[in-house]
């Protein structure tokens, strides 16, 4: 069977289907983030505890990502992605009717498990079905669906909460996601370059742990953990800050803060190109410094300067994440897909742990406490990136000596 070529009707169908799937997945995942102040108020809980509605989902997602890719080898790519999207959408609607916070958390954990199917499999599907010279464009469109879904989910939930309630917000996101799931299932072509396999659990576990023998990968996993911990910390609690004096912003306006994600879409592409020209090490460190500067700017009490700080921070985050995630494929010496899934595991684990831990800082010290934690994580990331750069230099020197000796 021939590969799917750019410009064909099938190519357009694949892109639209995975755009819809990515939109659905990330709208559900991040849709509760603007709702944290409302959840805290309704259930009489602290900001840190309310963040569990997001952290519980991302930690369940991070663990499930390690398993979902292997399950697709047994049940098929399209089948697993379709089940993931429909189950997550239905759960999103049901979550709106939970009578207490404990059941809400249980529902969100289940969503984290079901959501793993698409991000764990979509890239593998594209790599198998799309012709190599068109793969970059297809992958870019899929990732754009992810970012637009995350942004739209936050904006929609903020708007619906402001005019109705957080229950209506979750129902709205669930219905939109269910429609996107139908679009995905109806138009995505079945796999033609994939053969079902038996699940070899022992081999899977062995190769998984062997990834940690590569020091460069371990550094990248830690950076992923710290990066996402910083990112979610800022966005989890900026809503609490902006609905209070002296800002008194509505949930709708707070939701529109997430439009700055567009800055991240630009920075991930532009800084990635600079990394190709000037080296990943230099541009990663520059991106982390930009993230750090953005965090400091948000300490300013002037609203527009605070929003500028959020935009600068977001620019630095997406640039850093783009470079670090791309570096994983280069650093991995075997089972590159598995190395990528480990990167995502640490990425979402950082979201869960960092996002909730920073709530304690917010409860004790306010916005200054959140920024302090972000600054600490960013500085550690910079130090690790320097160590990673030194490791890469020593590897190049070693390989150069081998060539000279041969």
C-alpha positions in Angstrom: 0.0 0.0 0.0 1.3 3.5 -0.9 1.8 6.2 1.7 -0.7 9.1 2.0 0.6 12.1 0.0 0.2 15.8 0.5 -2.5 17.5 -1.5 -4.7 14.4 -1.8 -8.2 14.2 -0.3 -7.0 11.4 2.1 -4.2 13.6 3.4 -6.8 16.4 4.2 -9.1 13.9 5.9 -6.3 12.6 8.1 -5.2 16.1 9.1 -8.8 17.2 9.9 -9.5 14.0 11.8 -6.4 14.3 14.0 -6.9 18.1 14.4 -10.4 17.2 15.8 -9.0 14.5 18.0 -6.3 16.8 19.4 -8.8 19.5 19.9 -11.1 17.2 21.8 -8.3 15.7 24.0 -6.8 18.9 25.2 -10.1 20.8 25.6 -11.2 18.2 28.0 -7.7 18.0 29.7 -7.3 21.7 30.4 -11.0 22.8 30.5 -11.1 22.8 34.3 -8.2 25.1 34.8 -10.2 28.4 34.7 -12.8 26.8 36.9 -10.5 26.4 39.9 -11.7 29.5 41.8 -15.4 28.4 41.3 -14.6 24.9 42.5 -12.8 26.2 45.5 -15.8 28.5 46.4 -18.5 25.9 45.8 -16.8 23.0 47.6 -15.3 25.2 50.4 -11.7 24.1 49.6 -8.4 25.8 49.3 -6.8 26.8 45.9 -4.3 23.9 46.3 -7.0 21.3 46.9 -9.1 22.7 44.0 -6.0 22.2 41.7 -6.4 18.4 42.2 -9.2 18.6 39.7 -6.5 19.2 37.1 -3.5 17.4 38.8 -5.4 14.1 39.2 -6.1 14.1 35.5 -2.6 14.8 34.4 -1.0 12.2 36.7 -3.4 9.6 35.5 -2.7 10.6 31.9 1.1 10.5 32.5 1.0 6.9 33.8 -1.5 5.8 31.1 0.6 7.1 28.3 3.2 4.5 29.1 0.6 1.8 28.6 -1.6 3.1 25.8 1.0 3.0 23.1 1.6 -0.7 23.8 -2.2 -1.4 23.8 -2.5 0.1 20.3 -0.1 -2.6 19.1 -2.7 -5.2 20.2 -6.0 -3.4 19.5 -5.1 -1.2 16.5 -4.3 2.5 16.2 -7.7 3.9 15.1 -9.7 1.7 17.4 -7.8 2.8 20.5 -7.9 6.5 19.6 -11.6 6.4 18.8 -12.4 4.6 22.1 -10.3 7.2 23.9 -12.1 10.2 22.5 -15.7 8.9 22.9 -15.1 7.6 26.5 -13.4 10.9 27.5 -16.2 13.0 25.9 -18.9 11.1 27.7 -17.0 11.3 31.0 -16.7 15.0 30.6 -20.5 15.4 30.4 -21.0 13.0 33.3 -18.5 14.9 35.4 -20.7 18.0 35.3 -23.3 16.1 37.5 -20.9 15.0 40.3 -22.5 16.1 43.6 -19.2 16.4 45.6 -15.5 17.1 45.1 -14.4 13.5 45.8 -16.6 12.2 42.9 -15.3 15.0 40.7 -11.7 13.9 41.3 -12.6 10.3 40.6 -14.2 11.3 37.3 -11.2 13.4 36.4 -8.9 10.5 37.1 -10.9 8.3 34.8 -10.7 11.0 32.2 -6.9 11.0 32.5 -6.8 7.3 31.8 -9.1 7.5 28.8 -7.5 10.6 27.4 -4.1 8.9 27.0 -5.2 7.0 23.8 -4.8 9.8 21.3 -1.5 11.5 22.3 0.1 8.1 22.8 -0.8 6.8 19.3 -1.4 9.8 17.0 2.2 10.4 16.2 2.8 6.7 15.5 -0.2 6.7 13.2 1.1 9.7 11.2 4.6 8.3 11.0 3.3 5.0 9.6 0.7 6.4 7.1 2.0 9.7 5.8 4.8 9.9 3.2 8.1 11.2 4.9 8.3 14.5 3.0 4.8 15.5 4.1 5.1 14.2 7.7 6.4 17.6 9.1 3.3 19.4 7.9 0.9 16.7 9.1 2.6 16.6 12.6 2.4 20.4 12.8 -1.3 20.5 12.1 -1.9 17.8 14.7 0.0 19.7 17.3 -1.8 22.9 16.4 -5.1 21.1 17.1 -3.6 20.2 20.6 -2.7 23.8 21.4 -5.9 25.3 19.9 -8.0 22.7 21.8 -6.2 23.6 25.1 -6.8 27.3 24.5 -10.4 26.9 23.3 -11.3 24.6 26.2 -10.1 27.2 28.7 -11.9 30.1 27.0 -15.1 28.2 26.5 -15.2 27.0 30.1 -14.4 30.5 31.4 -17.2 32.0 29.3 -19.9 29.4 30.2 -19.0 29.5 33.9 -19.3 33.3 33.9 -22.8 33.3 32.3 -24.1 30.0 33.7 -22.1 27.7 36.0 -19.1 25.4 36.0 -21.5 22.5 35.5 -22.6 24.1 32.2 -19.0 24.6 31.2 -18.2 20.9 31.6 -21.3 19.9 29.7 -20.5 22.4 26.9 -16.9 21.1 26.5 -18.2 17.5 26.6 -20.8 18.0 23.9 -18.3 19.8 21.6 -15.7 17.0 22.2 -18.3 14.4 21.4 -19.0 16.0 18.1 -15.3 16.2 17.4 -15.0 12.5 18.2 -17.7 11.7 15.6 -15.8 13.7 13.0 -12.6 11.9 13.9 -14.2 8.4 13.7 -16.0 9.1 10.4 -13.2 10.5 8.4 -9.9 9.0 9.7 -8.7 6.3 7.3 -7.9 3.0 8.9 -4.2 2.0 9.2 -2.7 0.3 6.1 0.9 0.1 7.2 0.4 -1.5 10.6 0.0 -5.1 11.7 -1.5 -6.2 15.0 1.0 -7.7 17.4 1.0 -9.7 20.6 1.7 -7.8 23.8 5.2 -8.6 25.1 5.1 -7.1 28.6 8.6 -8.3 29.8 10.3 -6.8 26.7 8.4 -3.6 27.1 9.4 -3.1 30.8 13.0 -4.0 30.1 13.4 -1.5 27.3 11.5 1.2 29.3 14.0 1.1 32.2 17.0 0.9 29.9 16.3 4.5 28.7 17.5 5.8 32.0 21.0 4.5 31.3 21.4 7.4 28.8 22.4 10.4 31.0 21.2 12.9 28.4 17.7 11.5 28.3 17.5 11.6 32.1 18.4 15.3 32.1 15.7 16.0 29.5 13.1 14.1 31.5 13.9 16.3 34.5 13.7 19.4 32.5 10.3 18.3 31.2 9.1 17.7 34.8 10.3 21.2 35.9 9.1 23.0 32.9 5.5 21.7 33.1 5.5 22.2 36.9 6.3 25.9 36.3 3.8 26.3 33.5 0.8 24.8 35.2 1.7 26.6 38.5 1.4 30.0 36.7 -1.8 29.2 34.8 -3.5 27.4 37.8 -3.4 30.4 40.1 -3.3 33.5 37.8 -7.1 33.2 37.7 -7.3 33.4 41.5 -5.1 36.5 41.3 -7.1 38.3 38.6 -10.6 37.9 40.0 -9.5 39.5 43.2 -8.8 43.2 44.0 -7.5 45.3 42.4 -8.4 43.6 39.1 -11.9 42.2 39.6 -11.9 40.5 36.2 -14.7 38.2 35.2 -14.3 34.5 34.4 -14.8 35.3 30.7 -11.9 37.8 30.7 -9.7 35.5 32.7 -10.4 32.8 30.2 -9.3 35.0 27.4 -5.9 35.4 29.1 -5.2 32.0 27.4 -5.1 33.6 24.0 -1.4 34.3 24.8 -1.0 30.6 23.8 -0.7 32.0 20.3 2.7 33.4 21.3 3.7 29.9 22.2 2.7 28.5 18.9 5.0 31.1 17.2 7.9 30.6 19.6 8.0 26.8 19.4 8.5 27.1 15.6 10.8 30.1 15.5 13.1 29.1 18.4 13.2 25.5 17.0 14.5 26.9 13.8 17.1 28.9 15.7 18.1 25.8 17.6 18.8 24.0 14.2 21.0 27.0 13.2 22.8 27.8 16.5 22.6 24.5 18.5 20.0 23.2 20.9 22.0 23.9 24.0 22.3 27.7 23.4 18.7 28.2 22.4 17.3 26.0 25.2 19.2 28.0 27.8 18.1 31.3 26.1 14.4 30.0 26.2 14.7 29.2 29.9 16.1 32.6 30.7 13.1 34.2 28.8 10.7 32.0 30.9 12.4 33.2 34.0 12.2 36.9 33.0 8.5 36.5 32.2 7.8 35.1 35.7 9.5 38.1 37.3 7.5 40.5 35.1 4.2 39.0 36.5 5.1 40.3 39.9 4.3 43.8 38.7 0.8 44.8 39.9 -0.1 46.7 36.7 -2.5 44.5 34.8 -1.1 45.0 31.3 2.5 44.4 32.5 1.3 41.3 34.3 -0.3 40.0 31.0 3.0 40.9 29.2 4.8 38.8 31.7 2.5 35.9 31.1 3.1 36.2 27.4 6.9 36.3 27.8 6.7 33.4 30.2 4.6 31.4 27.7 7.0 32.3 24.8 9.9 30.8 26.8 8.0 27.8 27.9 6.8 26.6 24.5 10.2 27.3 23.0 11.9 25.3 25.8 9.4 22.4 25.5 9.8 22.3 21.7 13.6 22.1 21.8 13.7 19.6 24.7 11.1 17.3 23.3 12.9 17.3 19.9 16.2 16.6 21.6 14.8 13.3 23.0 14.7 11.7 19.6 18.3 12.6 19.1 19.5 11.5 22.5 17.6 8.1 22.5 19.7 5.3 21.1 16.9 2.8 20.8 13.1 2.6 21.1 12.7 6.3 20.4 8.9 6.2 20.7 9.3 4.8 24.2 11.7 7.5 25.1 9.2 10.1 23.9 6.5 8.5 26.0 8.8 8.7 29.1 9.4 12.4 28.3 5.6 12.9 28.3 5.3 10.9 31.5 7.6 13.3 33.3 6.0 16.3 31.5 2.5 15.5 32.9 3.8 14.3 36.2 5.4 17.7 36.6 2.1 19.3 35.9 0.4 17.2 38.6 3.0 17.6 41.3 4.1 21.2 40.6 0.6 22.5 39.9 -0.6 21.3 43.3 2.5 22.1 45.3 2.5 25.7 44.1 -1.0 26.0 45.6 0.6 25.7 49.0 2.9 28.6 48.1 -0.1 30.6 46.9 -2.1 29.9 50.1 0.8 31.0 52.3 2.4 33.8 50.3 0.1 34.8 47.5 1.3 35.4 44.0 4.8 36.1 45.2 4.9 32.6 46.6 3.9 31.1 43.2 6.5 33.1 41.3 9.2 32.1 43.9 8.5 28.5 43.2 8.6 29.0 39.4 11.9 30.9 39.7 13.4 28.0 41.7 12.3 25.4 39.1 13.5 27.6 36.3 17.0 28.1 37.8 17.3 24.3 38.4 16.3 23.8 34.7 19.0 26.2 33.5 21.6 24.5 35.6 20.6 21.1 34.2 20.6 22.4 30.7 24.2 23.6 31.2 25.1 20.2 32.4 23.3 18.7 29.4 25.3 20.9 27.1 28.6 19.9 28.7 27.6 16.2 28.2 26.9 16.8 24.5 30.3 18.5 24.1 32.1 15.7 25.7 30.3 13.2 23.5 31.3 15.1 20.3 34.9 15.2 21.5 34.8 11.5 22.1 33.3 10.6 18.8 35.9 12.9 17.1 38.8 11.1 18.7 37.3 7.8 17.6 37.2 9.0 14.0 40.8 10.2 14.2 42.0 6.9 15.6 40.2 4.9 12.9 
